[in-house]
Amino acid sequence: MRPVPRNIDRPNRNAEYALIGMCTWYGTMFTIGKPLIALVLTILGFYLTYKLTLNKPEGNAYRVWYTHLGLGKMIKPPKKVKRFEI
């Protein structure tokens, strides 16, 4: 019988880490322009993403981002919308 790897059902967080890393790095570099601050904020973003998504399903970081921050000014987050509109 072939052994089954233990981490076969572990959620894949590569997409979430890539989004957090690029947004924090390039966002900080665009606004401030200091690479050391951008590196520290990126590492802090990775740590917070790890802590927020620990023992949760895949895509939880995207769900938290959408419910609290929304997708720009055109699409408000569900917490700030007074009633559901189609």
Buried (B, 14 or more C-beta within 10 A) or exposed (E): EEEEEEEEEEEEBEEBBEBBBEEBBEBBBEEEEEEEEBBEBBEEBBEEBBEEBEEEEBBBBEEBBBEEEBEEEEEEEEEEEEEEEE
